[in-house]
Amino acid sequence: MSEASAGPAPEELPGLVSGWLRESGIDHELPLSLTRVGVGQSNLTYAVTDSSGRRWILRRPPLGHLLASAHDVAREARILTALQDSDVPVPQVFGVWDADGVPMVLMEFVDGLVLDREKTVAGVDEPTRHAVGLSIARALAPVHAVDLDKTGLVDLASHKPYAERQLKRWTTQWQHSKTRESADLDTLTARLAAAIPEQRELTLVHGDFHLRNVIVSPRDGAVTAVLDWELCTLGDPLADVGTLLAYWPAAGEAGAGLLSHSMMPGFPSRDELAAAYLDASGRDGSALGFWHALGLWKIAIIAEGVLRRVLDEPRNRASSSAPTTDMIDALITEALRTLP
């Protein structure tokens, strides 16, 4: 575990961003204002607005102690830049700068809806919610069709079997970030290790694909941008589908207030999501039960890390509430039920 520099103070950011805009040849009018956006509790995201109403997005790592290899916004910027000419909709990156030892990324502001708050979702009618869900599932197909050689992403990560890599990585993350012991988590980890399916292909994997990490059109629900690529890697494409299913609780299941608002009326079921992706990609979904359970396991570990960071540094807390141990334990229980 390492400790990152705190970087510039909040009041210094407008001046720094103005300099970066000027360096990039981007017109802007002072003064600039920065507002924390999103409910994510990993990298910090700010909307930058100038006096004429033009907007950009600034991304930086969280404050305080950081786990090795986590929160790498410069790597995320590399991925976004590589995908600019692909069929995956992503925001344009204007630059990556070092600010007192902290990397910061300035990128395009993409207009549309981010369905990360109940109030926002409530303003979308049920037919559009249904269209959003199917659009999100279908949007994974071009991610997994990215030409790794053409985009220069073939060396992004190891080509070794993905499930084994994930189990090793996230077990280590749990060991470094846990706030307590969990016998159920240990049991789940062992069961996952014993149930790994054969990997038949290697593709780009988003790594954290869900309702809150896309921007959609309020008109027809189409995905206009895929966000938050910090966990992107190379691996089994069905892992992304499992993550999407894990972040898609149905009414009465664990996840309210932590995963997404997919239990609200109108959104398609998990079976409909899986069918939409499999139809768009032409893949076989027989191993989806394993990847769904692995997704829940990984989310539980990520949530434990968020809880640890908020306990260590309260300024990392987003506008939504932080995860609780009860929420995390419920995810572990759900994963144990889901694993075939």
Beta strands, then each sheet from edge to edge (+ up, - down):
strand 1: 2-3
strand 2: 33-36
strand 3: 44-49
strand 4: 55-60
strand 5: 65-66
strand 6: 93-99
strand 7: 102-108
strand 8: 203-205
strand 9: 214-216
strand 10: 223-226
strand 11: 233-235
sheet 1: 1+ 5-
sheet 2: 2+ 3- 4+ 7- 6+
sheet 3: 8+ 11-
sheet 4: 9+ 10-
end
